[in-house]
Amino acid sequence: MTSLPSPSAVKLYLLDLQQRIVSALEEIDGKPFLRDSWERPEGGGGISRLIEEGNVFERGGVGFSHVMGKSLPPSAAANRPEIAGRQWEAMGVSLVLHPRNPYAPTVHMNVRFFTATAEGEDPVWWFGGGMDLTPYYGFEEDARHFHRSCHDALAPFGDELYPRFKKWCDEYFFLKHRNEARGIGGIFYDDLNELGFDRCFGLMRSVGDGFLGAYSPILIRRKDDTWGERERDFQAYRRGRYVEFNLVFDRGTHFGLQSGGRTESILMSLPPIVKWRYNWHPEAGTPEAELYTDFLVHRDWLA
């Protein structure tokens, strides 16, 4: 039997990552994040860091969780039936930031580590994560910068990873019921163990450490742009797509709820103000229409 890699170094890294990201975001916003520690009756807990009604962020959450249980929930075992019924342990940092300014995009980032064990069986472990950008008004320089940052985070681990993980992201963050992308993508990966523990852990650190460089320049460039009620209305409408994806498709949301996670911490990713409109489409030639025609399509942003 092979031994289980120690998760202690992963946990220490994740706690430090959460604090570094929150400190940087507090400097940009000028308002402190709430700190809320929680425990889970079935085992484990976490630390939620949240900002609402900030100077820049209408809502933002940066959560750390380390939870465990005796039997895997359906969302975790669906793709790996051989681990159903095993004891499990999961830890990660997950964030979603919703700026108030419609020209500043929403962003999501997640890095996580998962193990499943059973007596007399080899342990099963993997890493997952990624980051993706959801603009309401598209800017090519922002999209190219974000994707270049994603590429550079993965480059030390193999040239094939960025195109592979970009494609995975394009396919994963897609609203099938609308035949529409959630945003301009980024990178996404799951079930990663093929590189060995040390290199997989190194890749996770590179993705986590690369987040601020990928997003902060975009946020700083857009957060003070002038906007009006038209832009605000379209932002609220497009945020509805974000809600639909998180509640209908997102594996992390499903895993958290099915495993008895803390609901407030799981759903702090949702935007505070959202609108739905029946069978609405933007007028051709408008900036709102350009989001659909020029940005919510699968493109090679590094070309």
Salt bridges, closest charged atoms under 4 A:
ASP16 OD2 - ARG20 NE 2.73
GLU26 OE2 - ARG49 NH2 3.75
ASP36 OD2 - ARG262 NH2 2.60
GLU42 OE1 - ARG40 NE 3.86
GLU52 OE2 - ARG59 NH2 2.81
GLU53 OE1 - ARG100 NH2 2.89
GLU58 OE2 - ARG232 NH2 2.61
GLU58 OE1 - ARG239 NH2 2.81
GLU82 OE2 - ARG80 NE 2.88
GLU89 OE2 - HIS66 NE2 2.59
ASP132 OD1 - HIS108 ND1 2.82
ASP132 OD2 - ARG182 NH2 2.87
GLU140 OE1 - ARG144 NH2 3.07
GLU140 OE2 - ARG299 NH2 3.27
GLU141 OE1 - ARG221 NE 3.90
GLU141 OE2 - ARG222 NH2 3.00
ASP142 OD1 - ARG221 NH2 2.67
ASP142 OD2 - ARG222 NE 2.84
ASP152 OD1 - ARG148 NH1 3.93
ASP152 OD1 - HIS151 ND1 3.04
ASP170 OD2 - LYS166 NZ 2.66
GLU171 OE2 - LYS167 NZ 2.53
GLU180 OE2 - ARG238 NH1 2.66
GLU180 OE2 - ARG241 NE 2.67
ASP190 OD2 - ARG112 NH2 3.49
ASP190 OD2 - ARG251 NH1 2.96
ASP191 OD1 - ARG80 NH1 3.77
GLU194 OE2 - ARG164 NH1 2.86
ASP209 OD1 - ARG20 NH2 2.89
ASP224 OD2 - LYS223 NZ 3.03
ASP225 OD2 - ARG222 NH1 3.91
ASP233 OD1 - LYS275 NZ 2.66
ASP233 OD2 - ARG277 NH2 2.86
GLU244 OE1 - HIS177 NE2 2.79
GLU244 OE2 - ARG178 NH2 2.77
GLU288 OE1 - ARG230 NH2 2.61
